[in-house]
Amino acid sequence: MRSFELEFPTYLADQVIQLAYDPGIKPNEGGLPGLNVLKQVMGSINLFGLIAVVGALAVSAGVWAWGHHSGGHQAEANGKKGVLVSAGAALLLGAANGVVAFFSTLGTQVH
């Protein structure tokens, strides 16, 4: 009876460590119905975001130009800020798939 008490905690600890190390859950493409529809919806949202960024960039560039030519330093600064934010948003929207794929792959290497 004494040997079982000494072995059981070690066995249990080994099982918990193994569970924490690899729970056995991996992304399963095609596991749920409607996955293709969800991909289309996400692609449409991404396209909508890119179109909105084009509009924001155009407005920001106009505010920048108007502020510069009218002497409105605050408007010029806000226009510059809007152009930079729009460019950053376009970069992130365009790179969304690559960024997610990169970090997902990086995450699979964590042990």
C-alpha positions as CSV (number, residue, x, y, z in Angstrom):
1,M,0.0,0.0,0.0
2,R,2.9,2.4,0.8
3,S,4.4,2.0,-2.7
4,F,1.1,2.9,-4.4
5,E,0.9,6.2,-2.5
6,L,4.4,7.1,-3.7
7,E,3.8,6.2,-7.3
8,F,0.3,7.7,-7.7
9,P,1.2,11.4,-7.3
10,T,4.1,11.0,-9.7
11,Y,1.8,9.3,-12.2
12,L,-0.9,12.0,-11.8
13,A,1.7,14.8,-12.2
14,D,3.0,13.2,-15.4
15,Q,-0.5,13.1,-16.8
16,V,-1.2,16.7,-15.9
17,I,2.1,17.8,-17.5
18,Q,1.3,15.9,-20.6
19,L,-2.2,17.5,-20.8
20,A,-0.7,21.0,-20.4
21,Y,1.9,20.2,-23.0
22,D,-0.4,19.1,-25.8
23,P,-4.1,19.0,-25.3
24,G,-4.5,17.5,-28.8
25,I,-6.6,20.3,-30.2
26,K,-5.7,21.4,-33.7
27,P,-7.6,23.6,-36.3
28,N,-9.9,21.4,-38.4
29,E,-10.8,22.9,-41.7
30,G,-14.2,21.7,-42.7
31,G,-15.2,20.7,-39.2
32,L,-18.3,22.9,-39.0
33,P,-21.0,23.6,-41.6
34,G,-21.0,27.1,-43.0
35,L,-17.3,27.6,-43.0
36,N,-17.2,28.7,-46.6
37,V,-20.0,31.3,-45.9
38,L,-18.0,32.6,-42.9
39,K,-14.9,33.0,-45.1
40,Q,-16.9,34.9,-47.7
41,V,-18.4,37.2,-45.0
42,M,-14.9,37.9,-43.5
43,G,-13.6,38.6,-47.0
44,S,-16.5,41.0,-47.6
45,I,-15.8,42.8,-44.3
46,N,-12.2,43.1,-45.3
47,L,-13.1,44.6,-48.7
48,F,-15.6,47.0,-47.0
49,G,-12.8,48.1,-44.7
50,L,-10.4,48.7,-47.6
51,I,-13.0,50.8,-49.4
52,A,-13.6,52.8,-46.2
53,V,-9.9,53.4,-45.9
54,V,-9.7,54.7,-49.5
55,G,-12.4,57.2,-48.6
56,A,-10.7,58.2,-45.3
57,L,-7.4,58.6,-47.1
58,A,-9.0,60.9,-49.7
59,V,-10.7,63.0,-47.1
60,S,-7.6,63.2,-45.0
61,A,-5.5,64.2,-47.9
62,G,-8.0,66.9,-48.8
63,V,-8.0,68.3,-45.2
64,W,-4.2,68.3,-45.2
65,A,-4.1,70.2,-48.5
66,W,-6.8,72.6,-47.4
67,G,-5.1,73.3,-44.1
68,H,-1.8,73.8,-45.8
69,H,-3.1,76.3,-48.3
70,S,-5.4,78.2,-45.9
71,G,-2.9,78.5,-43.1
72,G,-4.9,76.3,-40.8
73,H,-2.1,74.5,-38.9
74,Q,-4.5,72.4,-36.8
75,A,-6.3,71.2,-39.9
76,E,-3.0,70.4,-41.6
77,A,-1.8,68.4,-38.7
78,N,-5.1,66.5,-38.5
79,G,-5.0,65.8,-42.2
80,K,-1.4,64.4,-41.9
81,K,-2.5,62.3,-39.0
82,G,-5.5,61.0,-40.9
83,V,-3.3,60.1,-43.9
84,L,-0.9,58.1,-41.6
85,V,-3.8,56.3,-39.8
86,S,-5.4,55.5,-43.1
87,A,-2.2,54.1,-44.6
88,G,-1.6,52.0,-41.4
89,A,-5.2,50.7,-41.6
90,A,-4.7,49.8,-45.3
91,L,-1.5,48.0,-44.4
92,L,-3.1,46.0,-41.6
93,L,-6.2,45.1,-43.7
94,G,-4.1,44.0,-46.7
95,A,-1.7,42.0,-44.5
96,A,-4.4,40.5,-42.3
97,N,-4.2,36.9,-43.7
98,G,-0.4,37.0,-43.6
99,V,-0.2,38.4,-40.0
100,V,-2.7,35.8,-38.7
101,A,-0.9,33.0,-40.6
102,F,2.5,34.1,-39.3
103,F,1.4,34.2,-35.6
104,S,-0.6,31.0,-35.9
105,T,2.5,29.2,-37.3
106,L,4.6,30.8,-34.6
107,G,2.1,29.7,-32.0
108,T,2.3,26.1,-33.1
109,Q,6.0,26.1,-32.3
110,V,5.5,27.0,-28.6
111,H,6.0,24.1,-26.4
